[in-house]
Amino acid sequence: MNDTTEFYDAIAEHYPYFFRDWQTQLEREGLGLRAIFRNKGVVRVLDASCGAGTQSVSLATLGFDVVAADPSPGMLRKAQEIAAQYNVSEKIEFVRSDFLSLLDVVEPPFDAVISKGNALPHLLLDEEIEMTIRIFYELLRPGGILVIGMRDFAPFMEERPRFIPGSITVDPDDNEFITFDVWEWEDGPPVIATQNLYIIKGKGKDYRAMKRKVVYRPLSTDEVKVVLLEAGFEEPEDKADRTERILVARKPISAER
């Protein structure tokens, strides 16, 4: 399995600076998910790739009960820190787990399972992707909702861009925080894409650079929708959500628990 822990441990402390306004980002994430969950009886949510808590913390502030899982100890620590800042630590249970270990770590059923932040494409093999979707299915109650947020790599597959600009933000000490990506593409099957993330931080004449890399299977949302249907999900929808696409699907009400 593709081990992403080193990458996410390295960037965890910096994660809020990847967004122009971290507080606004949390509010948007929570409100967007609440709109998806509206009138669907969602109370208990599993965030299967919680990262720094972008979704978990925002959902907890809105009153949802959240179990937040991530394989990165650094990201879990950052998420716990942010949960404490927002006074929702008691609303979130944090566990360390990758996708394939979830059934051994968390207690189903859940009303909703979410995985945003382009986490699913870290799975490189067909069998890993299929198994993960089946695990999500098993973790949901009948009628439960699955939400997957990911980059749709389909538009990238033709041109395979090398340089992708990131963002420029300023921290409380007036340091600039500058990011950009350099991508490497390997022909498969399957095609593999390596993101080389550059972080440049400093002010005046004093700047320091850091480079970290992580690997993706450049999936399209259409490919994932096929896997969802094969696993038994129904009514998969594909929606735009700023920097990623959102796939929403439902476990049939008639399904066995």
C-alpha positions in Angstrom: 0.0 0.0 0.0 1.2 3.5 -0.8 2.6 5.0 2.4 1.8 8.7 2.6 2.6 9.2 6.3 6.0 10.9 5.8 4.6 13.4 3.4 1.6 14.4 5.6 3.6 14.4 8.8 6.0 16.8 7.2 3.3 19.3 6.1 0.9 18.9 9.0 2.0 21.9 11.0 1.8 24.1 7.9 -1.6 22.8 6.7 -3.8 25.8 7.6 -1.5 28.1 5.5 -2.5 26.2 2.4 -5.8 28.2 2.6 -6.2 31.9 2.2 -8.5 32.0 5.2 -8.5 28.9 7.4 -11.5 29.8 9.5 -13.6 30.6 6.4 -12.5 27.3 4.8 -13.7 25.3 7.9 -17.0 27.1 7.8 -17.5 26.4 4.1 -16.7 22.7 4.5 -19.1 22.3 7.4 -22.0 24.2 5.7 -21.4 22.3 2.4 -21.5 18.9 4.1 -24.6 19.9 6.2 -26.4 20.8 2.9 -25.6 17.3 1.5 -26.8 15.7 4.8 -30.0 17.7 5.1 -33.1 15.6 5.7 -31.1 12.4 5.5 -31.0 11.6 9.2 -27.2 12.1 9.6 -26.0 12.4 13.1 -22.9 10.1 13.4 -20.2 10.7 10.8 -16.9 8.9 10.0 -14.3 11.2 8.4 -12.1 8.5 6.9 -9.2 10.8 5.9 -9.5 13.6 8.4 -6.1 15.3 7.9 -5.9 18.4 10.0 -9.6 18.3 10.7 -10.9 20.5 8.0 -14.2 18.6 7.8 -14.2 16.9 11.2 -13.9 20.1 13.2 -16.3 22.0 11.1 -18.9 19.2 11.4 -18.4 19.0 15.2 -19.1 22.7 15.5 -22.4 22.1 13.8 -23.4 19.5 16.3 -22.5 16.2 14.5 -20.9 13.3 16.3 -17.6 12.6 14.5 -15.1 9.8 14.4 -12.0 11.1 12.6 -9.4 8.7 11.2 -6.1 9.3 9.5 -2.9 7.3 9.1 -0.6 10.3 9.7 0.2 10.9 13.4 1.2 14.5 12.5 -2.1 15.2 10.9 -4.0 13.7 13.8 -2.1 15.8 16.3 -2.8 19.0 14.3 -6.5 18.0 14.0 -6.7 17.5 17.8 -5.0 20.9 18.3 -7.5 22.6 16.0 -10.4 20.8 17.7 -9.3 22.1 21.0 -9.1 25.6 19.6 -12.7 25.3 18.5 -13.8 23.7 21.8 -15.2 20.5 20.1 -12.7 17.9 21.3 -15.4 16.1 23.1 -17.5 15.8 19.9 -14.7 14.0 18.0 -13.1 10.6 18.5 -9.7 10.5 16.8 -8.2 7.2 15.7 -5.2 6.3 13.6 -6.1 4.2 10.6 -5.7 3.9 6.9 -8.7 3.0 4.7 -8.1 -0.7 4.6 -7.9 -1.0 8.4 -11.0 0.9 9.3 -13.2 -2.1 10.0 -10.8 -3.2 12.7 -10.6 0.2 14.3 -14.0 1.9 14.3 -17.4 0.8 15.4 -20.2 0.9 12.7 -22.8 1.8 11.7 -22.4 5.4 10.6 -25.0 7.7 9.0 -22.4 9.1 6.7 -18.8 8.4 5.7 -16.7 11.1 4.2 -13.3 11.2 2.6 -12.3 14.6 1.1 -9.0 16.3 0.3 -8.0 14.0 -2.6 -7.2 11.0 -0.3 -8.8 8.2 -2.3 -6.3 8.6 -5.3 -3.5 7.7 -3.0 -4.6 4.1 -3.5 -2.6 2.8 -6.4 -4.0 -0.6 -7.1 -7.5 -1.6 -8.4 -8.0 -4.0 -5.6 -7.2 -1.4 -3.0 -9.7 1.0 -4.5 -12.4 -1.6 -4.7 -11.8 -2.9 -1.2 -11.9 0.6 0.2 -15.2 1.4 -1.4 -16.6 -1.9 -0.1 -15.3 -1.0 3.4 -17.1 2.3 3.2 -20.3 0.4 2.2 -20.0 -1.9 5.2 -19.5 1.0 7.6 -22.7 2.7 6.6 -26.2 2.0 7.9 -28.8 1.2 5.2 -29.7 4.6 3.6 -26.3 6.1 4.7 -24.5 8.6 2.7 -20.9 8.4 1.2 -19.1 11.6 0.3 -15.8 11.5 -1.6 -13.9 14.7 -2.4 -11.1 14.3 -5.0 -9.4 16.0 -7.9 -10.8 14.7 -11.2 -7.6 13.8 -13.0 -9.3 13.2 -16.3 -8.5 16.7 -17.8 -4.9 16.2 -16.8 -4.3 12.9 -18.5 -4.0 14.3 -22.0 -1.5 17.1 -21.3 0.0 15.8 -18.1 1.0 19.2 -16.7 4.4 19.5 -15.0 3.9 22.8 -13.1 0.8 23.7 -11.1 0.8 26.9 -9.1 -0.4 26.8 -5.5 -1.0 29.7 -3.2 0.5 32.6 -1.3 -0.6 33.3 2.3 0.9 35.3 5.2 1.2 33.8 8.8 0.7 35.8 12.0 4.4 36.7 12.0 4.2 38.3 8.5 6.0 35.4 6.9 5.0 34.6 3.3 4.0 31.0 2.8 4.3 30.1 -0.9 3.4 26.8 -2.5 3.6 25.2 -5.9 3.7 21.7 -7.4 6.0 20.0 -10.0 4.4 16.8 -11.2 6.0 13.7 -12.7 4.0 11.2 -14.8 4.8 7.5 -15.3 3.1 5.4 -17.9 1.5 2.3 -16.6 -0.7 0.5 -16.5 -1.7 2.1 -14.2 -0.5 5.6 -14.8 1.2 7.0 -11.7 1.5 10.7 -10.8 4.0 12.1 -8.3 3.4 15.4 -6.7 6.5 17.3 -5.7 5.2 20.0 -3.3 7.5 23.0 -2.8 6.9 25.2 0.3 8.8 28.5 0.5 8.5 30.4 3.7 10.1 33.7 5.0 10.1 37.4 4.7 12.5 40.2 3.6 15.6 38.5 2.3 15.4 35.4 4.4 13.4 32.5 2.8 13.7 28.8 3.2 12.4 26.1 0.8 11.1 22.6 1.6 10.3 19.9 -0.9 8.1 16.9 -0.2 6.7 14.3 -2.6 3.7 12.0 -2.6 2.2 9.6 -5.1 -1.2 9.4 -6.7 -3.2 7.1 -9.0 -4.7 9.8 -11.3 -8.3 8.6 -11.2 -11.2 10.2 -12.9 -14.5 10.7 -11.1 -16.2 8.5 -13.8 -13.9 5.7 -12.8 -14.8 6.0 -9.2 -18.5 6.2 -10.0 -18.2 2.8 -11.7 -16.6 1.3 -8.6 -19.4 2.8 -6.4 -22.1 1.2 -8.5 -20.3 -2.2 -8.5 -20.0 -2.0 -4.7 -23.8 -1.6 -4.4 -24.1 2.2 -3.9 -27.0 3.9 -5.7 -27.6 7.4 -7.1 -24.0 8.5 -7.4 -23.8 12.3 -8.1 -20.8 14.3 -9.2 -20.7 17.9 -8.0 -18.2 20.8 -8.2 -16.7 22.1 -5.0 -14.1 24.7 -5.6 -10.8 22.8 -5.7 -12.2 19.3 -6.1 -15.1 17.3 -7.3 -17.6 15.8 -4.8 -19.1 12.3 -5.4 -22.2 11.6 -3.3 -23.7 8.1 -3.2 -26.2 6.3 -1.0 -26.2 2.8 0.4 -29.7 1.3 -0.4 -32.2 1.5 2.3 -33.0 -2.2 1.5 -29.4 -3.3 2.1 -28.6 -5.5 5.0 -26.8 -3.8 7.9 
